[in-house]
């Protein structure tokens, strides 16, 4: 095995650090497209009063801190429902206003 000198090691490490976010974002986008949608009749969804259409005009999944999709997306992943998509216009009782 070839030994790396400090310069090569730091260069390789910098490249890995630079490309990791783009790989993770691309992977998340691919996973989001394949993920199942939350069924409002699912026990967890019922416990959180999840609905596909928010009864509160300014409390939407897209402006929730837990929403992981794009702000203009119709569907996106949610931290509360791992591996499942929620409606961008949806709402549940775990809603927390997005910072900023």
C-alpha positions as semicolon CSV with decimal commas, in nm:
position;residue;x (nm);y (nm);z (nm)
1;X;0,000;0,000;0,000
2;X;0,129;0,342;-0,096
3;X;0,196;0,583;0,190
4;X;0,034;0,926;0,172
5;X;0,225;1,234;0,271
6;X;0,055;1,507;0,469
7;X;-0,026;1,720;0,162
8;X;-0,193;1,428;-0,019
9;X;-0,386;1,330;0,292
10;X;-0,516;1,684;0,350
11;X;-0,606;1,720;-0,019
12;X;-0,801;1,394;-0,016
13;X;-0,975;1,486;0,307
14;X;-1,071;1,830;0,172
15;X;-1,217;1,672;-0,143
16;X;-1,425;1,428;0,060
17;X;-1,554;1,704;0,288
18;X;-1,635;1,926;-0,012
19;X;-1,838;1,662;-0,197
20;X;-2,019;1,499;0,096
21;X;-2,305;1,755;0,119
22;X;-2,386;1,730;-0,252
23;X;-2,391;1,350;-0,234
24;X;-2,622;1,358;0,069
25;X;-2,858;1,608;-0,095
26;X;-2,873;1,405;-0,416
27;X;-2,939;1,089;-0,216
28;X;-3,214;1,255;-0,010
29;X;-3,385;1,378;-0,328
30;X;-3,378;1,029;-0,477
31;X;-3,512;0,876;-0,157
32;X;-3,787;1,137;-0,129
33;X;-3,915;1,051;-0,476
34;X;-3,941;0,682;-0,385
35;X;-4,085;0,723;-0,036
36;X;-4,443;0,629;0,042
37;X;-4,688;0,899;0,138
38;X;-4,825;0,922;0,490
39;X;-5,175;0,778;0,518
40;X;-5,391;0,998;0,744
41;X;-5,548;0,676;0,878
42;X;-5,210;0,541;0,994
43;X;-5,206;0,514;1,378
44;X;-4,913;0,756;1,414
45;X;-5,074;1,004;1,174
46;X;-5,403;0,981;1,364
47;X;-5,226;1,034;1,696
48;X;-5,074;1,354;1,556
49;X;-5,398;1,461;1,381
50;X;-5,215;1,466;1,046
51;X;-5,416;1,588;0,746
52;X;-5,315;1,639;0,382
53;X;-5,483;1,983;0,377
54;X;-5,408;2,214;0,668
55;X;-5,707;2,370;0,845
56;X;-5,477;2,661;0,938
57;X;-5,376;2,881;0,643
58;X;-5,036;2,980;0,783
59;X;-4,944;2,644;0,943
60;X;-4,833;2,419;0,658
61;X;-4,585;2,134;0,642
62;X;-4,373;2,346;0,403
63;X;-4,315;2,609;0,674
64;X;-4,260;2,358;0,956
65;X;-3,918;2,304;1,112
66;X;-3,958;1,926;1,073
67;X;-4,031;1,933;0,697
68;X;-3,734;1,821;0,488
69;X;-3,865;1,888;0,139
70;X;-3,831;2,196;-0,080
71;X;-4,049;2,491;0,022
72;X;-4,240;2,477;-0,307
73;X;-4,271;2,096;-0,323
74;X;-4,612;1,929;-0,323
75;X;-4,470;1,641;-0,113
76;X;-4,159;1,603;0,102
77;X;-4,000;1,398;0,378
78;X;-4,075;1,476;0,742
79;X;-3,867;1,402;1,052
80;X;-4,181;1,288;1,238
81;X;-4,268;1,024;0,976
82;X;-3,930;0,866;0,886
83;X;-3,910;0,744;0,527
84;X;-4,253;0,882;0,437
85;X;-4,365;1,191;0,254
86;X;-4,616;1,443;0,382
87;X;-4,820;1,687;0,175
88;X;-4,659;2,029;0,148
89;X;-4,997;2,178;0,232
90;X;-5,053;1,933;0,517
91;X;-5,045;1,982;0,893
92;X;-5,009;1,783;1,217
93;X;-5,003;1,867;1,587
94;X;-4,621;1,843;1,590
95;X;-4,602;2,151;1,365
96;X;-4,328;2,396;1,470
97;X;-4,269;2,724;1,284
98;X;-3,956;2,710;1,068
99;X;-3,683;2,943;1,190
100;X;-3,609;3,243;0,970
